Amino acid sequence: MKRIYGSALNAVAAKSAFLLGLLLRNQLAGAFILRLDRLSRRRAARTVSLALMVSLLVTSSPFASQSVAGKAKQWQAGGTARRDVKPILVPDDVKGKKVRGGSREMDLMLKGAGASVVSMPSNELYAAMQTGTMDVAMTSSTSLISFRLEEIAKSLTTGRNKGFFFIFEPLLMSKQVFDSLPKDQQTAIMDIGAEMEKFGMERAKADDEEVVKVYAKRDIKAYDIDQAQADKWKAVAKDTCWKEYADKSASNAEFLKLSQEVPAA
């Protein structure tokens, strides 16, 4: 991925630094800014460090709140790495397995599928899979590469075709503080955010393909999920995380309803 990023990564880093400089110059110490990732060649697509794991468009979108503002946002397709050769394609594949989902919503769905959910920070995935504490890791293509899970995994399921979970990565700041900025600075932040969003999406898609190449070098077969398999995950999600999400508020229920009216790509 190093040759893919290059000057493009440097450009985004410079723009990120400029955006952060605006915030600091205006003494926005109280702004809610998520840490920008380091210039890692395999994590450059992740423009912020917080990944909100969601299942099939189930997310409490921070952009629905009046307390935050932001433009740089990105969705990354999720994939799985498993310690044995049988891939994760349908809910039955996780039954009885120790799986790290990464969020409450994912954990609810995995429990509904019969998995034994384990919780840990991302930087412990390698050790957990190495020792057998975890059988299956679910994360983005970028992380499946950067955490070197190909050194331990025996099978890979990608999100490049269809997927049953996605990762939302927004760059946010206080809306109150944003509204207090001069118009030119507001415009600069939004414009830079839009450029970062495009870059992030392109690099995320590139990693969906790159992860297959990385694992192939270890003779690990990559599998893609088809629509019928994705629908099986969707059925589990409807009875678990979707239901809990909709029950939280009327607006959540309406958001979920509207999301299902979006035509399939």
N, C-alpha and C positions, 0 to 999 in steps of 0.2 A: 504493500500500500504506500510505501514511501514515495515511489515515483509518481503515484496518482496525486498525492497531496502537494508536496513541494511548495511552490510559490503561492498557491491558492491558500494553503494553511497559514502561511506567513501573513497574507493579506487579511484573513479573518482574525488572526491574532492581533494584528495592528488595529483593526476596527473594534475588536473587543476592548482593547486597551484604551482606545479613544472614548468609547462609551463609558467605561469605568472611570476614566478621567473626568468626564462631565459630572458624574455622580459625586466624585470626591471633591471637585472644585466647588460644587454647590453644597458641600457639607451634608450630603444625604446619608449620614451615618445610620439613620433608621430605615433606610430603604431595604426591601427584601430582595436581595440579590443572591442568586445561587452561584456557588463557586464555579468559575470557568475552568474547564479541564486544562491540564498541562499539555504541552506540545508533544503528545505521544502520537507516533505515526499511525497507531492502530485505533486510537480513541479520538481522533480529531473530529469525527462526525458528531461526537457528543459535545455540543456546545455548552452544556451545563451538566452538573454532576448528579442532579436529582432525577431519577427515573421513576415515574409513577406507573407501576405495573397495572395493566387493565385487561380485562377479558372481553373481547368482542365489543368494543366501543363503550364499555362500562367504565366511566370515570367521572369523578366530581370535578368538572372542568373549572380551573381557577379563573378562566376568563369570563365565567358567568358571575363572578363576584364583583362587587363595586369597590373592593378594597385593594385590588391589584390592577396593574396595567402592564402590557408588554406586547411585543410583536414577534420576537424570535421564539418560534415553537417548532417542534419536530416530532414526528411519529416514526418509531423504528419497529420493524416487524420482529417478532420473537421467534427463537428456535430452541431446540433442546439438544443436550449432549448426554449420552447414557453410558454407563459403565459396562454394558453388555451389548451384544450385536443386534438384538431385537430393537428396532427403532420405536420412538413414541409417535404414533400416528392417530390413535383413537383413545378415548377415555379408559377403556379396559387395559390399555398398555401401562397405566400407572398404578393399577390396583395392587395394593400391598407393597408398593415401592416407596422408598424414602425420597421425597421430592422437595426441592426448594423452589417455591413459587415467587416470592419476593414482595408480596403485598397481601393485605387482608382479602381483597377480592379474589386474587388468584388462589389463595389458600382455601377459601370457601369452595371454589369450584373443584380444586384438587381433592378436597375431602369428600365432596359429593361424588367424585369419580372413584373413591376408595383408596386414595393414596394416603401415606403417612407423611404429613407435612413437617418439614424441618425448617427452622429459621436461623439465618446467619447473615452477616454482611457479605457483600460481593467479594471482598478480598480474601474470604475464607473458603470460597468455592473449590479451589484447587486442592487444598488440604482435606476438605471434607470428602471429595470424590476419591482422593488417593487412599484415604483410610477406610472408606466404606461407610462413613457417617451419612453420606448422601449417595443415592443411586442415580438420580437425574437432576441436572441443572437446567433451569429455564431462564434464558436471558436473551439479550440482543445479539445479532451476528457480530457486532463489534466486540462485545465482551466475550463471546465464544472464542474469538481470536486472541484478544489481549490477555485473557487469563490463562492461556496456553492449555486449555482443557483437552486439546487434541493429543496431549501427551498421555492422557489417562483414558479418555473415552474410547468406546468401541463402535459407536454409531452416532450419526448426526441427523437431526431433522431440521430443515431450513424453513424460513418464512418467506422465501423468494416467490413462491407461487401463490399459495393460500396460507393463512395463519389463523390461530385461534386466540392469540393475544398480541397486544401491541404495547409499546412503551412510549409514553408521552414525556417529552423533555422540553419544558418551557423555560425561558429566561424572563423573570418577573421583577417588578419593582413596585413600591408603594404608589397607588394611584393618586393619593393625596399629594405626594411629593412630585410625581410626574406632572400633575396639573399646575403645580407652582412654578415649573420651569418656564423660561422664555420660549416663545413659539419656535424659534429657530433650533433650539436644543431639543425640543420635543420631536420636531421633524427629523433631526439628525439621528436620534435614538430609534425612531420607527423605521427610517430608511435603512440604517445599518442592520437592524433586526431582520428586515425583509431579505436583505442580501445573505445574512447568516443562515436564514431559514432555507433558502434555495441551496446553498452550499451543503448544509447539513443533510438535506434530503438526498441530494446526489451522492454524497459519500456513504450515506446509510445504505442506499441501493447497491452501491459498489461493494460494500462489505457483505451484502447478502450473497454475492457471487464469489467474493474473495474467500469467505469462510469455507466454501466447498473445496476450493483449491488447497487451502491450508490443511484441511483434514485429509484430503486425497493423498497428500505427501506422506501421510502415516498409514495409507491403505485403509482409511476409514470411509465406508460408503455413506453417501448423503442421500436422504430421502426427502421428497416433497409431499406436502399434504394436498389432497384433492378436495373438491367441494363436498362430496358425501362425507368425508372424514371430518371436515370442519363443521358440518351440520351436527354431527354427533357431539362435539364439544359445545356447540351452541345450545343443544338440548339440556346438557348438564348445567350450563351457565344460567339458563332461564330459571331453573329450579333452585339455584343457590345465590350467586352474587348478584344477578339481575334483580331477583326478588327482594333481597335486602336493600339494594340500592334504591329501588322504586318505593319501598316502604318508608324511607327516611323523610321524604317530603313530596308534596304534590308536584313541585317543579322538577324534581328528579324523575318522577314517573312520566311527566310530560316529555322531558328530554329523552328518556329511553324510548318512548313511543315514537318520537320524531326521528330518532336515529334509525329505526327499523323501516322508515319510509324512504330512506335514501336508496336510490337504485344501485344495484351491485355493479361494480366496475367490470 
